[in-house]
């Protein structure tokens, strides 16, 4: 038997972590694009 509170908490934690990972990946990609623009500009 899994406690519903524990199940919802662990599920929410997994969702938050995966969302943060997606945001972090997007930030890295955007920074690389900015860097490329600066490289092309010089």
N, C-alpha and C positions, 0 to 999 in steps of 0.2 A: 504493500500500500504506500503510495506516494502522497505526501501532504499537498493538497491543492495550492496552498500558499507557497510552499517550496517550489512546486512545479511552475507556477506562474512567475515566481521570482527568477528561477533559473532560465526559463524561456525568455523573459524580458531582458535578462543580462546578456544572453546570446544575441538577441536582436540588437541591443545597444552596441555591443562590441562589433558585430558585423557592420552596422551602420557607420560606426566610427572608422572602421577599416576602409569602407567604400569612400568616405569623405577624404580620408588621408590619401588614398590612391589618386583621387580626382585632384587634390591640391598639388601633389607631386607632378602629375601630368601637366597641369596649368603652369607650374613654375618652369618645367622643361620647355614648354612652348614659348614663354616669355624669354627664356635664355636664348632660344633659337632666334627669336626676333631681334634680340640685341646682337647676336652673332652676325646675322644677315645685315643689320644696319651698319656695322663697322666695316 
